[in-house]
Amino acid sequence: MRWLLRRIGVSLLLVWVVATIVFMALHLVPGDPAELLLSGSGIAPDPAIVEELRERLGLNRPILVQYGDFLGGVVRGDLGTSLVDEYPVLDEIALRLPRTLELILAGTLIAVAIALPAGTYAALHRGGVFDRVASGLAALLLAVPVFVVGTLLVLVLALQLRWMPAGGYVALAQNPGQHLTLLALPALAIAKGLSAVVFRMTRASVLDALSRDFVRTAHAKGLTPRRVLVHHVVRNALTPVLTVLGLHMGTLLGGTVLVEYVFNWPGLSTPLLRAVEARDYPMVVGIVLVISALFLLINLAMDLLYAALDPRVRAA
């Protein structure tokens, strides 16, 4: 329990650090933040409009007061209002974030379902045909950008073969079958790079576990090869795989922009890109904070999985 509380405390501290960095970013930029936000067209904004925005964002108050109000809003869940459409930032994120998380989760499940058994099999048959082919394919997948894979999936599976729709979105409650069909191609694009990483890490971890003394001891005790593989090799090989998986799942929170754009999937990328172009400061800050907090939450969840797989982690 003490280990868990310590990990939660560290995560909360990191959330505070991220929130502080995001807050200071606006004030460290040279010039008046309100003028910068309103000067996107290259034309000097009206001083009256600048002053109105400064009053609206609280930029005319002392910086420590602004910082306290900002942290208080974050704690209350009040991330402000969009400067573009007057829509609450938290409501916009709550609407679109589940779609991005669904896409990431689907891609992760596909990647793990393919790469984990493939990496294990390649390690058990090191140097064989499957090992060489799969390793080469993994290297190729890592080299090809995700937007290229997404475009090829649309051209081949959607436009040429007409097996899948090219893109779009339908709510799960409205039409479950069509929703899953529309989810398939972007999830495959997401799984592309992650599956290659998980495959290579699984293969390396299983090979390392196979050379350990405890595996040779398990064989010497007369345990069946299946039991040795499941309870000794794979279980000990999963820890580094989970490390890589957690890091890449967090990275995908900010890396689905191109996939969502290619497949017209209405996740967080649309309001984020629009907010950056329009210099909608509250929306950008809100999305960055939520993505950062989720990244830390994913890593905390991975730490809990480490502890479940290896009790030595709890004693560290």
Sequence and secondary structure as in RCSB ss.txt:
>XXXX:A:sequence
MRWLLRRIGVSLLLVWVVATIVFMALHLVPGDPAELLLSGSGIAPDPAIVEELRERLGLNRPILVQYGDFLGGVV
RGDLGTSLVDEYPVLDEIALRLPRTLELILAGTLIAVAIALPAGTYAALHRGGVFDRVASGLAALLLAVPVFVVG
TLLVLVLALQLRWMPAGGYVALAQNPGQHLTLLALPALAIAKGLSAVVFRMTRASVLDALSRDFVRTAHAKGLTP
RRVLVHHVVRNALTPVLTVLGLHMGTLLGGTVLVEYVFNWPGLSTPLLRAVEARDYPMVVGIVLVISALFLLINL
AMDLLYAALDPRVRAA
>XXXX:A:secstr
 HHHHHHHHHHHHHHHHHHHHHHHHHHHSSS HHHHHH TTSS   HHHHHHHHHHHTTTS HHHHHHHHHHHHH
HT   B TTT  BHHHHHHHHHHHHHHHHHHHHHHHHHHHHHHHHHHHHTTTSHHHHHHHHHHHHHHHS HHHHH
HHHIIIIIIIS SS SS    TTT HHHHHHHHHHHHHHHHHHHHHHHHHHHHHHHHHHHTSHHHHHHHHTT  H
HHHIIIIIIHHHHHHHHHHHHHHHHHHHHH HHHHHHTT  STHHHHHHHHHHT HHHHHHHHHHHHHHHHHHHH
HHHHHHHHH GGGTT 
